[in-house]
């Protein structure tokens, strides 16, 4: 098949799977909301919190925080860290000159004027804020979201160059010699010129076409995915959590072209897991025409998108991307498989099952080779998790816990599912059943991870912290399940008894306009962690008799202590924030309840004073600790490793130094 014929077939296939009309309307509506933010809210004197800004970042980035639970359709994966987006939005509020210049770019209709303005921005912007990055991701993203019908959601210049080169849309080497502004405008126009041969209703659908899996294979094919890609490096910067040697920063993969019948046989034998638990539904089950057209595509020899699988232990493989296609093949070839319907080309086959087809057509389907790329088990676990996220192209983006539910299946994962069904736990979360997106399971996972490892072993990446914990506890014994279940239920019941409907929520003070305070409805994850974690060392009898005092102490902490408030408001899983809020709450509990009978983790004030009187020098910075209120006592032999809370095992430091050490 010639490349033109192949593109024509892919174009037709894409249009059957992608609703251009709906996509255009969605982006017109979203653009209007983003424009209101840009034109009215951003330049106003209204103060924007990080959470306010995060809402609008969801329009700009498919990996923005909270996007999984949002109805927003993001433009693309912008490869810009969340913190960078927040900083640039605050910079736009503060730097009116910069804001006006970028606004003029967003509103400009003339290519020549836009080039001039972009080059002016490139020269004027000397801050390291990613606004004028080499690949122009940030400015291209802003232009698209502001005017989605005129701009591309292909944000990266490097991607545009690959597309232009692969489809002969312009002279790449010539464009690369131009100014930054010219490169942005010329690459956009070159990619849009593809519409001269293939019709698209808007640039959004044109952009999506180039990321349609079989089309991307033509210009961006990779079988070994390295962390040296810009995409991975941006991930490192955003979360600051992988400290992986360069030699390990790769996915080890293996490509093959097995026939459909062999893949189905592997499913029957349990060697290929097509219906992964994290992809809960076979969503094509109620789309008979879509299923039938996939079979028709096989009979017509139209290229089928790659299926990605992950190698597991015992010779098993798990479908990571391509579940719907794999299940369609499997279900059609079964003895009682579905009937074909809605075929456009092979209309004479409508109403027929696989067994109704001629032997020749059956063989044509059974022997059709499917490109399968296997991610081998030797691949680095954290980078493999990142790849699983990249391959997650479904209409509903899977969140991290849904991915863990797939990758780390085992007795511990099953326990998380069971505990999520606890009615008391559901009640205090405000749920009527288990959370459809496994948010409740991740909360339970965090509870066990922080309880078992303690916040002392937390190093600033929640993703890596939870992944490692799930991997190391993948299979647990019956005794461990019983112990964890008892500990979980104890904390849930105590939270319900002590905090009631304030469990896991913030209490906000009133103000001069209205002295009445109020409870926030949304669960605060930082509060969830410390409330659940704090009760693990106590018996019910210790807590219940002082329930009201404990509740008052927590309300006081989250309304008066600014350090604690900041730790639950922003940067929630920054290393220092996690340690600080845990320490603050544990200290409060000790003040109200006292130390647990058999487990004293924190030093008493008397012990701290004795250490301070004996030696006022901070063991971390070497300077004098002037005030005892500024002193923190740590264990010489770590508490998490069995060290006792005794004076001879204590070392004194500044609170600040202790929090900064990580």
ABEGO torsion letter per residue (X at the ends): XBAAAAAAAAAAAAAAABBAAAAAAAAAAAAAAAAAAAAAAAABABBBBAAAAAAAAAAABAABBGAAABABBBABBAGBBAAAAAAAAAAAAABAAAAAAAAAAAABABAAAAAAAAAAAAAABABBAGAABAAGAAAAAAAAAABAAABBABABAAAAAAAAAAAGAEBAAAAAABBAAAAAAAAAAAAAAAAAABBBABAAAAAAAAABAAAAAAAABBABBBAABAAAAAAAAAAGABBBBAAABBBBBBBBBBBAAAAAAAAAAGABBABBAABABBAAAABAAAAAAAAAAAAAGBBBBBBBBBBBBGGBBBBABGAAAAAAAAAAABAABBBBBGBAABAAABGBBAAABBAAAAAAAAABBBBBBBBBAABBAAAAAAAAAAABABABBBBAAAAAAAAABEAAAAAAAAAAABAAAAAAAGBABBBAAGAAAAAAAAAAAAAAAEAAABAGBAAAAAAAAAAAAABBBAAAAAAAAAAAAAAAAAAAAAAEAABGBBBBBBBAABABBBBBABBBAAAAAAAAAAAAABBAAAAAAAAAAAAAAAAAAAAABAAAAAAAABGAABAAAAAAAAAAAAAAAAAAAEBBAABBABBBAAAAAAAAAABABBAAAGBBBABAAABBBBBABBAAAGBBBBAAABBBBBAAAAAAAX
